[in-house]
Amino acid sequence: MHNLVVVGGSNSLMGKGWSTRFRESCGSSTGFRNLSIGAATSLMGIYRMMRNEIPDGATVLWEYALNESNHFKAGQSCESLIHHLDWFMETARRRNIRVLPLQFWNRPEVLGDAPNDYRVALRERFAAYGLRQIDTHELLLRFASEQQMSLEKLYLDDMHYAIDTGFLDDLVRIVTERLDDAAVPCAVERLQDAALELCVPDGAMERFENSVFQADSYPLDGDELSIAAQGALLASFVIAGNEAGAVTISADGYPIGTYSLQAAGLKPEGRILKHIVHWKAADDLRKVRSGLVLAGAQPHSRPIVQNMYKWNVHCAEEPRRDAYLCALLEH
């Protein structure tokens, strides 16, 4: 099987984690790419598909469930998470991309009683897409029982699987055996007459590059940036940094919000690709008629701090290590 692509969060990035072992098991004849980004959701997978980083006809291993559940618990709406998931699957369908979902669980969820609303909705959506998932909740329980090992020891911390228990080898074996279960998702009927568009600012750009991602970016430490765009604003893609400021986004002359671009958990001078979500429910989904304006000036009050971001007042004398990439609109 050629063109295998992993999209997911930090569990799929760990140096000795499941994806590294899976890649080694595939051999050199398989075109393998790992496009995972820490703390990301299906929005990031949409972005990578729309940038043509995932080839038409590829097989994708989707691993965003653990992150999306964490975003849900931190306040992102189930409606927005499932809407973005629908768009990921519909985009894959339109490009004949086969998907095998891997539903990972964090430690508190496995030790808890009942799945949250997002997990319930996720199972229903997988069934609607006609996809057979690999659910690690069941695998963890079985592995712990067979090995007479506590569930806690299968985790490195609340959000990451331990690498030395044997569980990840078991997982890789199951993923390898189940690759033929990957399928092109069924159509999402309510999206059949809709489309997505990535819209970039007008203005000076600079190239952002690190070991996992490269793109043209638009610094926010100068004049306002304008984006010609029409449609419903779903999200923005940004380069967030440890030393970063905030961005104020307006549509058609009216403010949408001011958002922190300071990523949590980064080392000094660290920068990372991230997304910002601009809506929770359909009635607050902003319809853009002509364009967006981005301003990077220091906010007068605390900005919106979404999950896996932080906020400390940025010193105006220090260079900003953030940038804007593009806006995602639906029309």
N, C-alpha and C positions, 0 to 999 in steps of 0.2 A: 504494500500500500504506500503510495507516494503522497507528498504534501500533507503531512500531519502537523497540525498547529495546536498549541496549548494556549488558551487564554484564561487567565485567572488572577489570583492574588498571591500573597507572599508565600503560602504553602507550596505554590508551584514555581517559586523562585529559589528555594533553599538549595544550597550547593550540593548537599547529599540527600536531597528530598526525593519525592516520588518521581518528579519529572526528569531529573537527571538519570535515575535508574531506568526509567522507561525509555529515554533516548538511547541509552547504552544497549538496551535489549532489542531496539529496533534495527541496529546495525547501520552501517554507512550508506547503504543503498537507498534508504528512505529519506526524502526531503523533510527534515524536522525543523520546526521553528517554535521557539517559546516566546510569546508576546505578553507574558504576564507582567503585571504592575501591582505593587503593594497597595492595598486598601481600595482597589478599583472595583467597579461594578460592570454590568453589561453595557453601560454607556461606553466604556473603554473598548470593548469588543466591537461595538458599532463603529467607533472612530477608526479602529485599525482596519476593519473591512472597507470602510469608505475611502481610506487611503490606499486601498489595493495591496495592503500588506498580507492579506489572506487571499490566496488565488481562488478563482472560480473553480468549483469542483473539488476543493480541498476537504479534508476531514478535520473537524475542530473538536477538541476536548474542552468543554466549557466548565470552568471551576470558579464561578463567582458567588455561589450560594452562601458560603460562610461570611464573606464580606457583606453581601446584601442583607443578610440577617442582622449583622452588627450595625449597618447603617439604619435599618428599620428600628432597632432598639435605641439608637441614638437620636431618632426623631424624623428620619426621612419616611415619607408616607409609603404604605404598601401600594397605593394606586400608582405612584410614579415609578416605583421599582418594577412592578409588573408591566406597566406600559413600555418602559425601556426594554424589558426582557422580550416583550412581544415584537418590538422593532428589531432586536437582535435576530430573533428567529425568522422574521419576515424578510429581513435583509439577506440572511443566509439562504432562505428558500429561493429568492429571486436570482441568486448567483449559483444555485445548484451545489451549495455547501452542505455536507453532511455533518450532523452534530451528535456527539455522545456526551450527555450531561453527567458531570461528577458532582454529587451533592455532598460537600464536606460540612462538618459540624464542629462548633467550638466546644470546649470542655464543659462550661456551665450548661449548655443545651443538652449534652449527652447525659449529664448527671441530673437534669431536671425532669419534670413530670410530663409536660405536654408541649408539642411544637407551637411556636407563635403563629400569628396570623399570616405572616409572610411565608413560612414553611408550608402551611396548609394550602395557600394560594399557589405556591410553586408546584406542588404535587399535581394540582388540578390542571395547571398550564402545561406541564410536561405531557399529561395525558391528552390534552387538546392538540398539542403539536404532533402527537403520534410518536413520541420519543420514549425509549426505555432508558431510564437513568441507572447509574451506579450510585447507590445510597450508602455512604460509609457509616451511617448510624448503625445499621444492621450488621455491617462487617465488623465494626468495633466491638459490638456486644458479643458476637460469635468468637472473634479472635481472643478477647479477654477471657471468655469462658474456657476455650480450648487450651489456652496457655496458663490458665489459673493465675491471671495477672489482673491487678486493679485497673479500672478504666483511667484513673488519674495518671498512671505511669505511661500510658500511651501518648501523653501530651508533653511537649516541652514547656508550654505555658498555656494560658486559656485559649489561645487562637492558633497554635501551631502543633502539628504532630511531632512527636519525638522521632528521631532518625535511627535509633539503635535498638528498637524493640522487636523487629521482624515484621511489624504490621505493614510498613511501606512496601516491603518485598511482596507480601501477600496482595496488597492493593495493585501493584504493577502487574502481577500475574493475572489478576482478574480483568484489569483494563485491557491487557493484551488479548486475552481470550474473548473479550466482548467487543472488540473493535468493529466486527461485522454488524453489531447492533446500531452503529452510527447510521443516521438516516437524515434525508432532507426533511426539514419540518413541514408540517401541513400549513396551509395558508391561514393567516390571521384575517378573517373576513372583514373586520371593521377597518383594516388598514389598506384594503385593496385599491382604493382610489387616492391614497395619500403617498407622499414622498418625503424624504429627508434631504437636507442640504447643509453642507459645511460652508460657512461664510467667514471670510477673513477680513481684517481691517485694511484700510488704505493707510500707508505710512511706511516709514523706514523699518526695515526688518533686519534681524541678525540670525545667524544659524545657531540653533541649539543642538548640541551633540553630547551624548554620553554612551556608555557601553551597551545600552538596550534601546535607545530611541534617538532619532534625529528628525528635526523639522525646522522650518522657518518660523521664527517667533517675533513678537512685536513688543518692544520694551515699553514700560508704563511710567518711566521717569521723566517723560517730556510732555509735549502737547497732547491734548485729547486725541483719541483715535476714533475714526468713523467706520461703520460697517454698513454697506448697502444690503438690506435684507428685508424679506417679507415672510410671514408665517408665524407659527406659535413657537416661542422660545423655550426649548427644553433644557439646554445645558450650555456651559462654556468649558472649553478645554484650555488649560493653563499650565505654565511652568511655575510651580510653587517652590518656595525656598525657605531655608531656615532664617535667612536675613531677607525678609520680604515686607511689602506693604499691603495695601488693600486696593481693590478696584471697584469703582462705582459705575454701574451699568444703567443706562437710560434708554428708553425706547420712545421714539417720536416726541422727544422733549419731556417725557415723564420718567422719574426715577423708578427703577425696578428694585435695586438694592445695592448696598455696599458690602463687599465680601472680603474676608481675610484671605490672603494668599500665603500665609505662613503655615507650612506643613509641619505637623507634629511628628516627633520621633526622628528627625533628620540630624545628621552630624553637622557641625559648623561648616558653613559654605555649601551645604548639600542642596541639591535641586532635584525635583522629581516631576514627572508628568502626572497631572491630576485633573479631576473634573469638578465643576460646580453645578449643582442642580437648582433651577430657578422656579420650581413650582412644587405644590403638594397635591392639589386637587384640580379638577377640570375648570372650576370657576375662578381659579387664580392663575390659569395658564395664559401668560401675556401674549396677545396677538400683536405682532410688529407690522406696521403698515408700510413704513419706508426705510427705517434704519435704526441702528444702535449707535450710541456714543459711549466710549470708555474713558474714564478719568482715573488717574492714579494718584491724585493729590491725597495728602494725609487726611483721614476722616476726622470730623470734630467729635465723634462719639464712637463707642465700640461697634465695629462692623459685625455682620453676620459671620458666625464661626461654625462652619459645618463640620460634620464628623471627620476626624483625623486631621483637622486644622487646629491652630492655636492663635492667640493674639497677644502680642506685646507691642507697645507703641514703638513704631519704627523711627529711628533717629534720621532726621532729614539729611545730615551730613554724610551718612554712610550710603554706599552704593546699594541699590536694590538688586536682588538676585532672583527676580521673578519676571514673568512675561505672559502675554496673552497669545493664544494660538488661533482659536476660531470659535464661532458659535454654532450650535446645532439647532436647526429650525425644522419644523414639520409643516408641510402645506399640502 
